[in-house]
Amino acid sequence: MIDIISKLKEYQVEQIMERANSGKKRASYGDNVAKILGNGSYFAHSLVPSRSTLLIVPGVLINHWKVQIMTHINLKYLTSKEPIIYRHGKTKHSMSREEIMNSKESHAPLLFIDEGSTSDLPDPDFLALFPIVITSTQRITNAWKCGNLEDEMKSKSKTKYRDYFMDYHGESNASASPLLKVHWLRMIVDEGHIMGRSAHGNAIQFASWITAQR
């Protein structure tokens, strides 16, 4: 799975560099474009830093992962504060997102579970509070339609360099997924071979856009 994503990134860089170097007037944009498509370093300053692990799993396995985490991890050894397990999409919470973000002295966000692949995700600052974030393959397949950070920037700025991007999805005003706006410590894909199938092919490309240290 990691090899597939790496090769996809390499291919994107090769293609964009060929376009950037094809004409003298466009050559000056080549370095910036390569940085953007290569590893996201161009946008690194705007990503929310975190020590979080992003788990991407088939939707039917989300509850399984939650059960396994709760079974094998003793929360009292992780924090002396009140642990927060946030189930997004289908569950009402006793605390609002704002209250959670402002309750660091008494509460400790530990696990974010994305149970709704169609409802909008919270802001990246909120996601980054949780050491573990679980989302679904269907979520990232749907999020691909909104494009990546480059697409979001192009739709807002309308600058000339947009012609250099091989994955331009049009003049959409949709914002890129919050999952792309966090610098994750690590990304884990469960049942990654499923993403290679035609129905989930877009999920592979979306995964290649995610910035993770490991």
Secondary structure by P-SEA (a helix, b strand, c coil): caaaaaaaaaaaaaaaaaaaacccccccaaaaaaaaaccccccccccccccbbbbbccccaaaaaaaaaaacccccccccccccccccccccccccaaaaaaccccccccbbbbcccccccccccccccccbbbbcaaaaaaacccccaaaaaaaacccccccccccccccccccccccccccccccccccccccccccaaaaaaaaaaccccc
